[in-house]
Amino acid sequence: MAEHVVEASPNIEGPRPLPAADAARDWLAAMLLIRRFEERAGELYAKALIGGFLHLAVGEEAAIVGAVRALRDRDYLISTYRSHGHALARGTEPERVMAELMGREGGVCRGRGGSMHMFDGERRFLGGYGIVGGNLPLGAGVALASDYLKRDEATLCVFGDGASNQGTFGETMNLAALWRLPVVFLVTNNQFGMGTALARHSAVTDLMRKGESFGVPGMRCDGMDVVETEAVVAEALAIAREQRQPMLVEAVTYRFRGHSMADPEEYRTREQVAEWRKRDPIDVFGERLEAEGVLEPSAREALDADALERIDAAAAFAEQSPFPAPESLYDNVYVLGDQVRGWYSVDERAAGVHRGEDERALAERKRRAGNGEDGG
């Protein structure tokens, strides 16, 4: 299986210089927060407190934090179904992300999105998408809007190596290049499309080159190195923003856990995972900060303790947050204008089928009747 693994190209100029000390500590703290969050989410899933599918990003923290830290506040970010880390790195509170995983009202989407559909418009994080490659045209659409409105914004659209084989990939690359959109497509090459090794699902394993025939130049970074990832993505964003040239960046990384919590991981060996764990992005970056005098070992331990404390609080908040009320099921289900005559949702949960959009009014009428109030 090892022959199917694509290694990151070595940086012939040596390690890139560290950012300012405060930024370096922030990057390490962000990666630790994501790691501890994902570990706790896995535990809660095993206890059936989180339902559905759960895709963890343990091992991919540098690719996440490096890319997000390259963005400006007014830039847009679109992720995949492995999106918890992107939401956290963009600034969404861990309490709201954890509550969303549990389907609670206190979640960032009030429990409507769950693990695969995180969304925080205030921070310009536009999801979380469950369809492989389905976010690529949307990323181009957001960039088109920025260009049309003549705004100095760029869009970063993250997708996996498997999505590079979808038809949406070629269609999106073509339009992005044709219309010269300010967008960077970041392919997170974690070596496997679900359980299929890269060399078995893509004829071209040099993923940064897959956009060239459409007019989208490529770059590559070591996705296990947060400093290099930030530098390469920042360069690509600058080109996209200033030259209106869409870019494709390949971040070579590895996930230490399965594709999802339901993955038996029979497609790779323990030895391969152990070899990649030697390059754990958190350990490597933390050791470098210590070696270069940016961080004392005690301060590094304190950052980890703080991350654990924040995750404890997030889990407690999520478990105490209520589930959405049943009558809210049809909230935000709508049609535009009055061109649709009839029902656009149907509730059949009880005797007497009724319009789903009337559910809240019916629940309020039942509550008033139960309290002896005049229903009018």
Protein Blocks (a to p, Z undefined) as FASTA:
>chain_A
ZZmpccddddfkbpaddddfklmmmmmmmmmmmmmmmmmmmmmmmnopagcjdddfehjl
mmmmmmmmmpcfkbccdddfblmlmmmmnopafklmmmmmnopakbmnlomnommlgccf
knopgbjafbghklmmmmmmmmmmmmmnopabdddddddfklmmpmklmmmmmmmmmnop
abddddddehiahjacfklmcmblclmlmmmmnopacddddfkbmklmmmmmmmmmmmmm
mnopacddddddddfbdfblmlgolmbcfklmmmmmmmomklmmmmmmmmnopacfklmm
mmmmmmmmmmmmmmmmmmmpccddfklmmgoiacehjkbgcjfbdcfkbghiadfklmmm
mmmmmmmmmnopaeZZ
